[in-house]
Amino acid sequence: MYVTISDFNKEWNKEAMLTQNVLNGLTDESLKQQVYPEGRTLGRIAWHLTTNIPDYLSHFGFKIDGIENAESVPTSAKEITETFKVVSSHSAQIIEQQWTDKSLEQIQEAFGRQESNSQILMGLIKHIVHHRGQITVLIRQAGLKPFGVYGPPKEDWIHLGVENPPQ
């Protein structure tokens, strides 16, 4: 759990950078990759991950502008990646400006249960990590090499001297 805003921002910035690296691997064509025939596309999930950040924060009392046309998924991978970069950086600043270390101890209702603001911020990171995992799988299904988030993708094991990488 986060005790200070600085603790949260360190983890937020690390996870945002990892997410940015994953999103940087998207192509315009890959945005069309679907989970299943009637399911969401890679572009929809990446855009949701991005646009949900200010929505989530505003739900818990932060004064932060949402993203215009958030319902309309861009067809440009570059637009999604650039928007994520701006949103993630701006959100860290907003949290630092609007909450104090003491704010993290306060309790609010979150999704039907009582949670500290520290838990709520952790939930935001978990939400991003959850969708980042989905995106990584869909990138692979789209025929692209995913970025290694917490370990290398299979293509990079050979550079580490592993001839038969784990499957």
Helices and strands as residue ranges (DSSP letters): H 5-23, G 29-32, H 42-59, H 77-98, G 102-105, E 107-110, E 113-116, H 117-141, H 154-157, G 158-160
